[in-house]
Amino acid sequence: MAHRHLERLTSFDTSFLANERANGHMAIGAVLMCEGEAPGHEEFIAHVRGRLHQVPRLRQRLLEPPLRLGTPFWVDDPSFDVHRHVKRAALGPPGDDERFAALVGELLAPPLDRRKPLWELILVEGFADERFAIVYRTHHAMADGISAVDIGMLLFDIEPKAGPAPAEAPWTAARTPSRRRLVRLAAAGLAAAPRRIVSWFRRAGEQPARAAGRARDGIAGLWEVAWNLLRPAPAVPFNRPIGGRRGFAWASFDLAEFKQVKNAFGGTVNDVSLAVVAGGLRRWLGEQGVRLEGLELKALVPVSVRTEDERGELGNRLTAMRGPLPVGIEDPVERLRAVSAAMDRLKASKQPYAAEAIWGINDWLREFAPQAVLRPTAAINFSTRLFNLLVTNFPGPQVGFYVLGRPLSRIYPIGFLAKDHGLAVAILSYDGQVGFGLLADPALVPDADRLVAHLEAAVEELRGAAQIASPAGGDELARDPRPGFARERERLA
């Protein structure tokens, strides 16, 4: 993974920096649940240090150009110290999931410090049973959901091997550029802009049909975005100004069962996941006294356009769609089919081309235009007028991983809360499981655990409709997806 010193952020990556305001910050990541006794602090530090060379960006920080002309640069951090990024925390008694959820909320509350590389790992120990957790955070400007998984997997092995950490590869930070050099780079970007425009027209002339098609798609996509702005997302309790606190809750489901449901009723695993979110929100909103009849929430659904050749590369390779959450539909199968039909229409629409057109134009400007030029587009990207909440769903590895010989049992992804968005649902499949991570402002969603229970009920509805047998003969404890409960069930038996 070669990441160059003085590489510029794309305009899309920079949009995640521009949206960090009003208590909304753009860190994403995951809660990684592991089995066994936690490794020692220096052992874990050595494990991470020995692999840093695989992702050079982990030793780079942001550098703003003079007068904020153009997007920031990634530069080597001469004061990089892995101890500032790999930390340790311990649960107080009784060392249960409730205490862990409270700690995770505290860890996720502050924004990442832009003066140093934008990532951190916190190893959490002190559980009553034999397990530990790793809370991983990185800035969305550095990684989308797919590349965040790739970075996280650097911690792990595909075999349960343990032993001395590999020696740290030699590394020397490149010299931080002076202000004068940054001014010269900005001037060079300004001088290169006409050449880029000429080059674009030359390529368009060589392939006129393709260029015309892309232009039509972009215009059609922009029209769809404009039309959506005239049809705002409905007002719901969690679309209010958010505070600085964070709450986190989680659940895990069987990926094979999600596949059985989609095979029974049509659609995709992603459609099933969205239908589960819609079903859980229907129950929760009903408890808040929201009128449900005919109600359809709008979800910001990121879609990866990262190719296999780009796996392991950082930055964002995403487009976004305005996905439907038909919470007004009571029947779970009808709700799933409504989601599937709407997602099929969206995939055939021109919405993704709108983002491509907007950010393509912005990338022409990124080397010399003031960053303020990017802010209106960035604000639209996360506007509550378009979206009620983020629902992100990415595929993860379907083989088990290990950290220092200990099994990684569950992954619960972490989304972000933008301005006036008090809830985000992140979904990731791993080793036959589908992990849901719910990030919330506890002032707007004070009962995230209750929402998790509603997600579980929505899954049960679909399982029942698809006539999927309950695991362990219907034993309630067997279905509880929280980590540690399988071992508790064995103990009680």
KEVEXKOL-733562 format. One line per 4 residues: their letters; for each residue x, y, z of C-alpha. Coordinates in steps of 0.001 Angstrom, whole numbers. Layout:
A	X,Y,Z; ... $
This chain:
MAHR	0,0,0; 2046,2940,-1240; 774,6286,-3; 2786,9260,-1144 $
HLER	4093,12092,962; 2319,15283,-189; -612,13397,-1710; -3722,15596,-1814 $
LTSF	-7117,14604,-519; -9860,14295,-3067; -12715,16774,-2786; -14955,13922,-1559 $
DTSF	-12504,13004,1206; -12272,16686,2142; -16066,16890,2452; -15836,14745,5589 $
LANE	-13546,17360,7128; -15859,20206,6070; -18820,18541,7820; -17152,18332,11220 $
RANG	-19129,20962,13083; -22062,21327,15460; -20902,18270,17482; -20885,16093,14384 $
HMAI	-17562,14437,13689; -16624,11970,10984; -14781,9143,12697; -15785,5616,11702 $
GAVL	-14513,2247,12868; -15542,-895,14657; -15819,-2690,17967; -13841,-5932,17637 $
MCEG	-14768,-8624,20170; -12055,-11217,20835; -11984,-14400,22893; -9390,-15259,25492 $
EAPG	-7173,-13301,27854; -6166,-9833,26680; -2555,-9499,25481; -196,-7339,27477 $
HEEF	75,-3673,26524; 3671,-3764,25249; 2971,-7053,23468; 42,-5429,21649 $
IAHV	2057,-2272,20902; 4839,-4384,19390; 2270,-6309,17328; 905,-3088,15823 $
RGRL	4326,-1438,15409; 5634,-4410,13436; 2865,-3974,10825; 2750,-188,10410 $
HQVP	4874,-333,7275; 2012,-2099,5485; -103,1100,5632; 2202,4154,5415 $
RLRQ	-824,6469,5753; -1021,5471,9438; 2111,7600,10000; 779,10608,8060 $
RLLE	-1151,13648,9232; -3060,16420,7469; -1387,19647,6379; -3556,22555,5307 $
PPLR	-2369,24667,2346; -1918,28442,2790; -5219,30324,2940; -6925,26887,2687 $
LGTP	-6472,27049,-1091; -7275,23590,-2334; -7604,20390,-378; -5182,19362,2394 $
FWVD	-2072,17234,1910; -1077,13982,3570; 2427,14453,5002; 4644,12244,7130 $
DPSF	4363,13023,10846; 7922,13527,12158; 6707,13197,15767; 4788,9973,15162 $
DVHR	4643,7757,18246; 2574,4580,18190; 1888,4981,21932; -262,8037,21118 $
HVKR	-2522,5852,18973; -2639,2488,20739; -4156,2796,24211; -5670,611,26890 $
AALG	-8799,841,29033; -10283,-1377,31730; -13903,-1990,32657; -14945,-1466,36232 $
PPGD	-16934,-4188,37998; -19089,-6044,37164; -17338,-6081,33754; -20543,-6699,31824 $
DERF	-21974,-5505,28486; -23771,-2568,30112; -20516,-1242,31554; -18762,-1889,28227 $
AALV	-21439,-8,26241; -21018,3008,28525; -17242,2940,28050; -17541,2672,24252 $
GELL	-19831,5715,24274; -17167,7678,26153; -14430,6554,23754; -16460,7558,20680 $
APPL	-17522,10987,21960; -14452,13166,21211; -13352,13906,17636; -9995,12650,16422 $
DRRK	-7116,15108,16802; -6209,16485,13356; -2733,17420,14534; -1667,13775,14381 $
PLWE	-2506,10746,12177; -6254,10159,12202; -6641,6768,13853; -6568,5060,17208 $
LILV	-6917,1609,18777; -8130,1093,22346; -7784,-2370,23849; -10472,-2916,26502 $
EGFA	-9997,-5513,29238; -11741,-6282,32527; -14685,-8343,31271; -16184,-10769,33770 $
DERF	-15803,-13592,31259; -12735,-14488,29219; -12782,-11961,26393; -11464,-8543,25480 $
AIVY	-12337,-5893,22896; -10533,-3546,20538; -12228,-257,19678; -10884,993,16356 $
RTHH	-11455,4500,14999; -10245,6268,11873; -11379,9417,10116; -13753,9037,7182 $
AMAD	-11454,11362,5214; -8863,8603,5422; -10978,5515,4818; -14413,4387,3712 $
GISA	-16078,1284,5122; -14251,-1137,2847; -10758,268,3341; -11396,624,7090 $
VDIG	-11961,-3133,7144; -8730,-3610,5205; -6812,-1521,7754; -8391,-3334,10682 $
MLLF	-7506,-6696,9218; -3817,-5736,9397; -4102,-6512,13090; -5140,-10065,12457 $
DIEP	-3905,-13385,11139; -5874,-16110,9382; -4269,-18728,11640; -4176,-18864,15460 $
KAGP	-465,-18305,15630; 1235,-16437,18417; 4855,-15560,18927; 7268,-12654,18941 $
APAE	6146,-9640,16922; 8026,-8926,13684; 10720,-6308,13961; 9645,-2762,13147 $
APWT	10609,-1825,9589; 12990,1174,9388; 11139,4423,8745; 12224,8050,8457 $
AART	9694,10828,8029; 9994,12932,4898; 10622,16622,5569; 7485,18695,6164 $
PSRR	7162,21200,3295; 7629,24871,4034; 4925,27460,3514; 6815,28717,461 $
RLVR	6788,25252,-1098; 3056,24888,-411; 2435,28206,-2172; 4438,26936,-5169 $
LAAA	2375,23725,-5210; -846,25743,-5157; 452,27902,-8017; 1411,24773,-9970 $
GLAA	-2101,23397,-9451; -3594,26626,-10744; -1335,26532,-13818; -2245,22893,-14485 $
APRR	-6003,23506,-14410; -6283,24650,-18062; -4263,21615,-19173; -6634,19290,-17306 $
IVSW	-9624,20910,-18996; -7999,20629,-22437; -7139,17003,-21709; -10748,16286,-20715 $
FRRA	-12079,17779,-23959; -9501,15825,-25954; -10594,12536,-24356; -14229,13477,-24934 $
GEQP	-13439,14113,-28609; -11802,10710,-28914; -14853,8958,-27433; -17783,11310,-28123 $
ARAA	-20536,8736,-27570; -19158,7732,-24172; -18639,11361,-23118; -22153,12312,-24215 $
GRAR	-23608,9357,-22323; -21795,10263,-19126; -22884,13890,-19487; -26529,12819,-19920 $
DGIA	-26284,10519,-16921; -24745,13281,-14807; -27417,15808,-15765; -30173,13264,-15109 $
GLWE	-28629,12440,-11747; -28419,16118,-10774; -32084,16498,-11709; -32984,13578,-9441 $
VAWN	-31082,15167,-6546; -32859,18497,-7159; -36209,16695,-7256; -35418,14926,-3979 $
LLRP	-34619,18274,-2356; -38190,19292,-3159; -39430,16139,-1392; -37739,16376,2008 $
APAV	-37304,13458,4359; -39941,13406,7132; -39226,14953,10520; -38548,12347,13217 $
PFNR	-37337,12646,16825; -33650,11983,16123; -33327,14683,13426; -32557,17508,15816 $
PIGG	-29349,19286,16861; -27006,16736,18374; -24862,17069,21461; -21342,15917,22193 $
RRGF	-22207,12624,23931; -22400,9229,22205; -24146,5965,22926; -23434,2627,21284 $
AWAS	-25411,-606,21082; -24971,-3736,19015; -26470,-6993,17805; -25365,-9955,15721 $
FDLA	-27421,-12195,13440; -26856,-15278,11318; -25850,-14420,7741; -27198,-17779,6510 $
EFKQ	-30630,-16855,7862; -30556,-13503,6056; -29773,-15437,2870; -32680,-17823,3549 $
VKNA	-35026,-14871,3955; -33920,-13263,680; -34205,-16613,-1092; -37759,-16992,220 $
FGGT	-39002,-13511,-681; -36550,-12142,-3252; -34110,-9266,-3102; -30608,-9206,-1662 $
VNDV	-28995,-9586,1751; -28646,-5787,1771; -32406,-5482,1189; -33033,-7813,4144 $
SLAV	-30750,-5680,6326; -32588,-2487,5333; -35945,-4168,5984; -34719,-5192,9456 $
VAGG	-33706,-1573,10177; -37116,-369,8934; -38907,-2928,11107; -36910,-1986,14199 $
LRRW	-37451,1736,13634; -41177,1173,13090; -41504,-286,16577; -39261,2342,18178 $
LGEQ	-40988,5305,16509; -44351,3876,17501; -43220,3946,21137; -42268,7618,20669 $
GVRL	-45807,8410,19574; -44896,9044,15918; -47749,8475,13486; -46656,5566,11295 $
EGLE	-49336,5426,8600; -47709,6001,5194; -44394,6990,6798; -41197,6295,4819 $
LKAL	-37842,7388,6194; -34912,8162,3896; -31555,6574,4576; -28177,7702,3308 $
VPVS	-26976,4390,1860; -23315,4508,779; -22421,2155,-2059; -18812,1132,-2643 $
VRTE	-17459,1537,-6171; -14073,182,-5071; -12757,-2431,-7497; -10795,-5516,-6469 $
DERG	-7638,-3806,-7767; -8286,-944,-5328; -8673,-3137,-2228; -6215,-1952,407 $
ELGN	-6110,1598,-988; -7210,4334,1399; -9516,7257,732; -13157,6996,-284 $
RLTA	-14495,5125,-3314; -18160,5655,-2602; -21349,6916,-4075; -24593,7301,-2168 $
MRGP	-28267,6604,-2704; -31401,7811,-952; -32592,4447,279; -36161,3889,1504 $
LPVG	-37109,2679,4984; -40887,2035,4711; -41654,2080,8435; -45329,2680,7659 $
IEDP	-45766,-880,6332; -46846,-3276,9094; -46397,-6625,7320; -42702,-7659,7419 $
VERL	-42730,-9444,4048; -44512,-6574,2339; -41972,-4226,3945; -39062,-6283,2581 $
RAVS	-40560,-6430,-885; -41123,-2671,-856; -37456,-2148,64; -36290,-4541,-2685 $
AAMD	-38446,-2894,-5372; -37315,588,-4369; -33621,-400,-4284; -33964,-1969,-7752 $
RLKA	-35368,1330,-9021; -32554,3270,-7378; -29886,1051,-8919; -31425,1702,-12327 $
SKQP	-31684,5441,-11659; -29099,8141,-12277; -28581,9097,-8612; -25026,7697,-8410 $
YAAE	-24013,9695,-11502; -24979,12936,-9763; -22382,12408,-7043; -19815,11426,-9664 $
AIWG	-20517,14590,-11661; -20421,16896,-8618; -17237,15480,-7165; -15622,15241,-10590 $
INDW	-16057,19007,-11019; -14851,19629,-7476; -11756,17533,-8105; -10864,19877,-10969 $
LREF	-10908,22666,-8405; -9305,20874,-5481; -5722,22064,-6040; -6402,25771,-6056 $
APQA	-10020,26663,-5127; -10765,27708,-1519; -12169,24860,537; -15272,26975,1136 $
VLRP	-16241,26160,-2465; -16688,22533,-1415; -18847,23230,1631; -22254,23696,-50 $
TAAI	-21914,20355,-1830; -20678,18688,1343; -23622,20098,3297; -26111,18681,768 $
NFST	-24443,15283,1076; -25517,14989,4718; -28585,17241,4769; -31552,16193,6912 $
RLFN	-33639,17519,4050; -32491,14488,2051; -31758,11892,4740; -33003,10907,8194 $
LLVT	-30071,8671,9092; -27033,6857,7798; -27467,3135,7113; -24217,1680,5831 $
NFPG	-23769,-1995,4954; -20491,-3457,3685; -19336,-7054,3266; -16506,-8160,5488 $
PQVG	-14265,-11236,5429; -16061,-14574,5679; -13196,-16400,7383; -12283,-16213,11030 $
FYVL	-9339,-14061,12125; -7023,-14093,15125; -5059,-11465,17013; -1964,-12767,18750 $
GRPL	-3490,-16240,18692; -6878,-15122,20122; -10020,-15564,17954; -11850,-12483,16663 $
SRIY	-15450,-13541,17344; -17564,-10533,16329; -17248,-7208,14490; -19695,-4384,15227 $
PIGF	-19089,-1462,12833; -19307,2191,13858; -20843,4860,11613; -20859,8623,12200 $
LAKD	-23337,11271,13316; -23549,14290,11031; -25213,17571,11968; -28830,17013,13109 $
HGLA	-28542,13237,12674; -28888,11581,16076; -28745,7975,14866; -26544,5942,12516 $
VAIL	-26759,2216,11795; -23671,438,10457; -23843,-3182,9279; -20984,-5542,8444 $
SYDG	-20881,-9260,7717; -18018,-11311,9149; -17431,-15073,9361; -21078,-16043,8884 $
QVGF	-22493,-13292,11118; -24104,-9917,10376; -23045,-7354,12957; -25172,-4237,13584 $
GLLA	-23617,-1243,15335; -25921,1580,16462; -24317,4958,17192; -26648,7512,18771 $
DPAL	-26858,10793,20611; -28245,9598,23971; -30210,12824,24337; -32192,11981,21175 $
VPDA	-32093,8165,21341; -31689,7446,25065; -32731,3808,24712; -30505,2399,21965 $
DRLV	-30709,-1023,23663; -34453,-871,23183; -33934,-227,19488; -31623,-3270,19356 $
AHLE	-34428,-5362,20860; -36727,-4082,18108; -34173,-5069,15450; -34136,-8559,16968 $
AAVE	-37934,-8645,16814; -37845,-7553,13145; -35472,-10433,12367; -37757,-12855,14217 $
ELRG	-40717,-11641,12116; -38860,-12388,8887; -37551,-15700,10193; -41068,-16732,11111 $
AAQI	-42460,-15660,7741; -39728,-17652,5983; -40396,-20608,8329; -36802,-20766,9513 $
ASPA	-36496,-22986,12578; -35448,-21232,15770; -31892,-22043,16863; -31447,-24353,19873 $
GGDE	-35117,-25292,19861; -36307,-21774,20514; -34175,-21199,23596; -34322,-17448,24236 $
LARD	-30776,-17313,25591; -29481,-19104,22506; -30843,-16340,20277; -29324,-13519,22310 $
PRPG	-26652,-12146,19964; -24644,-10221,22533; -21066,-11412,22994; -20511,-13756,25903 $
FARE	-24039,-15127,26021; -23123,-18364,24224; -20622,-19106,26984; -23195,-18158,29635 $
RERL	-25687,-20539,28061; -23114,-23346,28257; -22417,-22530,31905; -26115,-22677,32808 $
A	-26459,-26012,31013 $
